[in-house]
């Protein structure tokens, strides 16, 4: 997983390196926009500590999560899943990059190897299969410019619960 964009020290982390960093475990409820919810025990690296380790440039305002999954096959590549949060949510203590769920390594169906858990927002903000985190000052140059795959298709950018 790579962190780049508006950072002082771009860096790549292996899964083993991430698992070796101080972790947080939390039991939280996942609320889906479709009306269902589920409770899980998540373990991962606090996103704020990772971002702090690469040094954010003053212009950075958002963390954009580029994912491995492609929900729509499109010629222009706009089907690639991505999501974003502002730095307030990125540095919230419950925002983690999860690599484990319910005491076991995260399964592919739940977003392995890395999944964003931003507990103050609805499920579509919980990006799976994270490959890269890009720090940006705006979304204007990314996909549809709205800050996320679903947002480019009409969903609200801030999905607070």
C-alpha positions in Angstrom: 0.0 0.0 0.0 1.4 3.4 -1.0 0.8 6.8 0.5 1.6 9.7 -1.8 0.3 13.0 -3.1 0.6 16.1 -0.9 3.0 14.4 1.6 6.6 15.2 2.5 7.8 11.6 2.5 5.9 9.3 0.1 6.1 5.7 1.3 5.0 2.2 0.6 4.1 -0.2 3.3 3.9 -4.0 3.1 1.1 -5.8 4.9 3.7 -7.3 7.3 5.0 -3.7 8.1 1.4 -2.5 8.8 0.7 -5.4 11.1 3.9 -4.6 13.0 2.8 -1.1 13.8 0.7 -0.2 16.9 -2.8 -1.3 16.3 -6.3 -0.5 17.5 -9.1 -3.0 18.0 -12.7 -1.8 18.1 -16.2 -3.4 18.1 -18.4 -1.2 15.9 -21.6 -1.4 13.9 -21.5 -1.1 10.1 -24.5 0.7 8.8 -25.4 0.2 5.1 -27.3 2.8 3.0 -29.5 -0.1 1.9 -30.9 -0.4 5.5 -29.0 -3.3 7.0 -26.3 -3.3 9.8 -23.8 -5.7 11.3 -21.5 -5.6 14.3 -17.9 -6.6 13.9 -14.6 -6.5 15.8 -12.0 -4.8 13.6 -8.2 -4.5 14.1 -5.9 -2.3 12.2 -3.5 0.6 12.1 -4.9 4.1 13.0 -5.0 6.1 9.8 -3.9 9.2 11.6 -0.6 7.6 12.7 0.2 6.5 9.2 -0.5 9.9 7.7 1.6 11.5 10.5 4.5 9.3 9.6 4.6 10.6 6.0 4.2 14.3 6.9 1.3 16.1 5.3 1.9 19.2 3.2 -0.1 22.3 4.2 -2.3 22.1 1.1 -3.6 18.6 1.9 -7.3 18.5 2.7 -8.5 15.0 1.8 -7.3 11.4 1.8 -8.3 9.5 -1.3 -8.4 5.7 -1.2 -7.6 4.0 -4.5 -8.8 0.5 -4.5 -8.1 -2.7 -6.5 -11.7 -3.4 -7.4 -13.4 -2.3 -10.6 -17.2 -2.2 -10.2 -17.9 -1.2 -13.8 -15.8 -2.1 -16.8 -15.3 1.2 -18.7 -13.0 2.3 -21.4 -11.9 5.4 -19.5 -11.2 3.6 -16.2 -13.9 5.4 -14.3 -15.2 2.1 -12.9 -12.2 1.8 -10.6 -13.4 2.1 -7.0 -12.2 5.0 -4.9 -13.4 6.8 -1.8 -12.3 9.8 0.3 -12.5 11.4 3.6 -11.5 14.8 5.0 -8.6 15.1 7.4 -11.0 15.4 10.4 -12.3 11.9 9.8 -8.9 10.6 8.7 -7.4 11.6 12.0 -10.4 10.5 14.1 -9.2 7.8 16.6 -11.7 5.2 15.3 -10.6 5.6 11.7 -8.3 2.6 10.9 -6.9 0.6 8.0 -8.3 -2.8 9.1 -6.4 -6.0 8.3 -8.4 -8.3 10.7 -12.0 -8.9 11.5 -13.4 -10.9 14.5 -10.0 -12.0 15.5 -8.9 -13.4 12.1 -7.1 -12.0 9.1 -9.5 -10.1 6.9 -11.1 -12.2 4.2 -11.4 -11.1 0.6 -15.1 -10.7 0.8 -14.6 -8.2 3.6 -11.9 -6.2 1.8 -8.6 -8.0 2.4 -5.9 -7.2 2.6 -6.8 -3.7 3.8 -10.1 -2.0 4.4 -10.9 1.5 5.6 -13.0 1.7 8.7 -14.3 5.3 9.1 -16.9 4.6 11.8 -18.6 8.0 11.7 -19.9 7.4 8.2 -22.1 4.9 6.3 -20.8 1.7 4.8 -20.2 3.0 1.2 -17.4 5.1 2.7 -15.6 1.9 4.1 -13.4 1.3 1.0 -12.1 -2.2 0.4 -9.0 -3.6 -1.2 -6.9 -0.4 -0.6 -3.8 -0.1 -2.8 -3.0 3.6 -2.4 -3.8 6.6 -0.3 -3.4 9.9 -2.1 -3.5 13.2 -0.2 -5.1 16.0 -2.3 -6.3 19.5 -2.0 -9.4 18.8 -4.2 -11.2 16.1 -6.2 -11.3 17.9 -9.5 -8.6 15.7 -11.1 -9.9 12.4 -9.8 -12.5 10.4 -11.8 -15.8 12.2 -11.8 -14.5 14.9 -9.4 -17.1 14.2 -6.6 -14.7 12.4 -4.1 -15.9 8.8 -4.6 -17.2 6.1 -6.9 -20.7 6.3 -5.5 -20.6 10.1 -5.1 -19.8 10.4 -8.8 -23.1 8.5 -9.3 -25.2 10.8 -7.1 -24.6 9.8 -3.5 -23.7 12.4 -0.9 -20.0 12.9 -0.2 -20.4 13.2 3.5 -22.3 10.1 4.8 -22.3 10.8 8.5 -24.3 8.7 11.0 
